[in-house]
Each structure stands twice: as C-alpha cells, then as structure tokens.
Amino acid sequence: NGGIKQAFRGWQDFVAKHGDEPPLMEGITNAQLFFIGFAQTWCQVSKPERQKLLAQVNPHSSPRFRVNGPLANFPEFAKSFSCQDGSKMKPASPCTVW
C-alpha cells in the first residue's frame, strides 16, 4: 500500500513541476496510465496448478493480489477510474498505510 502511494505522489510532484502532457491514449487519462503501468509490471499468465503450488511454497503474494490489494486501498485509484463505493476496488473500509 505504501509503495504505490509514494510512487503516485512522486508522479504528481513531477507533473506539478514539469506540467502534464496530453494523454497518450484517447479515452485514458495520464493518472489511469500510471496505474495501468503499475499493474502491467505484475502481468503474467500461469496455470491453476502453478498458482496453487506457488501459494503453498512462495512467501510472496501472487501478482493479482500485489496489484488489486494496494490499488483497492488507494483512493486516488478509485477516483481515477470512477469506482463505485463498496465495490471490490473501492471497499467501504480500505486499509491505510502511512
């Protein structure tokens, strides 16, 4: 949770100093691209058998939870994508760090 918060603040500071560029893709804001870029770093495809094995032996969360967990708890994400109150990506009681 804290890492995505700090990264987003850094991006906002950069935009404040250097200005915001026009969006790179029609219909997607630069804030949305920031979050898409974050999620893309964890993008992977694996079979259910491998997911089960990793859940048993890997001390780290699966990529899906490394993306959905922090973003669901980050109000700026919900605002950027207009997530509905109480939805999976904008829970009623988000976890807050820092």
C-alpha positions in Angstrom: 0.0 0.0 0.0 2.7 2.5 1.0 4.8 1.9 -2.1 2.1 2.8 -4.6 1.2 5.9 -2.5 4.7 7.2 -2.6 5.2 6.4 -6.3 1.9 8.3 -7.1 3.0 11.3 -5.0 6.3 11.3 -6.9 4.5 11.3 -10.2 2.2 14.1 -9.0 5.2 16.1 -7.9 6.8 15.6 -11.3 3.6 16.8 -13.1 3.4 19.8 -10.8 7.0 20.8 -11.7 7.0 19.9 -15.4 3.4 20.1 -16.4 1.0 17.3 -17.5 1.4 16.1 -21.1 -1.6 15.4 -23.2 -2.9 11.8 -22.7 -1.0 9.3 -24.7 -4.1 7.3 -25.5 -7.6 8.6 -26.3 -10.1 7.9 -23.5 -7.4 7.2 -20.9 -6.0 9.8 -18.5 -2.4 10.0 -17.5 -3.4 9.1 -14.0 -5.0 5.9 -15.3 -1.9 5.2 -17.4 0.2 5.5 -14.2 -1.9 2.7 -12.6 -2.0 0.6 -15.7 1.8 0.8 -15.9 2.0 -0.3 -12.2 -0.3 -3.3 -12.9 1.5 -4.3 -16.1 4.7 -4.9 -14.2 3.0 -7.8 -12.4 1.2 -9.1 -15.5 1.6 -12.8 -16.1 -0.3 -15.9 -17.1 0.0 -19.2 -15.2 -1.9 -22.4 -14.9 -4.1 -23.0 -11.8 -1.7 -25.9 -10.8 1.2 -23.5 -10.7 -0.8 -20.8 -8.8 -1.7 -23.5 -6.2 1.9 -24.6 -5.9 3.2 -21.0 -5.5 0.6 -20.3 -2.9 2.0 -23.2 -0.9 5.7 -22.5 -1.2 6.2 -18.8 -2.2 6.3 -16.4 0.8 5.1 -13.6 -1.5 1.6 -12.8 -2.6 0.5 -13.7 -6.1 0.8 -10.9 -8.7 -3.0 -10.5 -8.8 -3.1 -9.6 -5.1 0.0 -7.5 -5.4 -2.0 -5.3 -7.8 -5.5 -5.5 -6.6 -4.7 -5.2 -2.9 -2.8 -1.9 -2.9 -5.0 -0.3 -5.6 -8.2 -1.2 -3.9 -7.0 0.6 -0.8 -5.9 3.7 -2.7 -8.5 6.5 -3.0 -6.7 8.1 -6.0 -7.1 4.8 -8.0 -10.8 4.7 -7.3 -11.1 8.4 -8.2 -9.1 7.9 -11.5 -11.3 5.0 -12.6 -14.6 6.2 -11.0 -15.0 3.1 -8.9 -18.3 2.8 -7.1 -18.5 2.9 -3.3 -18.5 -0.6 -1.8 -17.1 -2.2 -5.0 -14.1 -4.6 -4.9 -11.8 -1.8 -6.0 -13.3 0.8 -3.6 -14.2 -1.1 -0.4 -16.2 0.6 2.4 -13.3 0.1 4.8 -10.0 0.4 3.0 -6.7 -0.4 4.7 -4.5 2.7 5.2 -0.7 2.7 5.5 1.4 5.8 6.1 
